[in-house]
Amino acid sequence: MKATLLETRELAPEVRHFLFEVPEAHQLNFKAGQFVSFNAVLGGKKITRPYSLASLPSGNRFELCLNRVQEGIFSPYLFDMKPGDSVETTAPLGFFVIRNPAKDGLFIATGTGIAPFRPMVPEYLQNPEAKNLTLLFGVRFENSIYYRDEFEALARQHPNFRFWPTLTRPETTWQGRTGHVQTHLMEALSDRRDLDVHICGMKAMVDDVRGVLKELGFDRKQIIFEKYD
């Protein structure tokens, strides 16, 4: 089916939020954390790329958070799209979803790996059985804390939700956490070993965090992850 671009907005340099819609006959029923795959013939080849949904289900519309990969093939194509242009898409798929909202949770993201957590956090908090949730989000610069206002608002509204952004290249005015997400992993876990941990971002970070969790005795079923490269 075709997904038509409705609008975009800049989140940071080379990072953009996209709003698409599919024909009204296709109501999109999906879980927060799932993805769609776009298909297009580029350079004479059919290319397919999966992208995490950055929104909760909303009829026939969905949202994405993408960065432009300069040497990439598909992301420059999407960044060149104008409202009204369309791209072929699959229905939502994927297993990177909240397994048990009745358990305390830790979400860990870097860069545009925040995309699936944008809908997963409110979905988790809306559940009447929701326990405590921490979102640890690592980026380089303060202006790259994507959806910051939304997460800070959720933290004010929900005492059981902690939003922890951390910067690897902070300016002198930054008063928050610094360093990679791994630096703050033990603080987020405290002495708990019964959390479900969802991780999304670049392969090196995901593998590193998974390794630490396994050494601490976490069962593989407690570690849900998705890699972006």
Secondary structure, DSSP 8 states (H G I E B T S, - for coil): -EEEEEEEEEEETTEEEEEEE--TT------TT-EEEEEEEETTEEEEEEEEB-S--BTTEEEEEEE--TT-SHHHHHHT--TT-EEEE---B-S-S-S-TTS-EEEEEEGGGGTTHHHHHHHHHHSTT---EEEEEEESSGGG-TTHHHHHHHHHH-TTEEEEEEESS--TT--SEES-GGGGHHHHHTT----EEEEEE-HHHHHHHHHHHHHTT--GGGEEEEE--
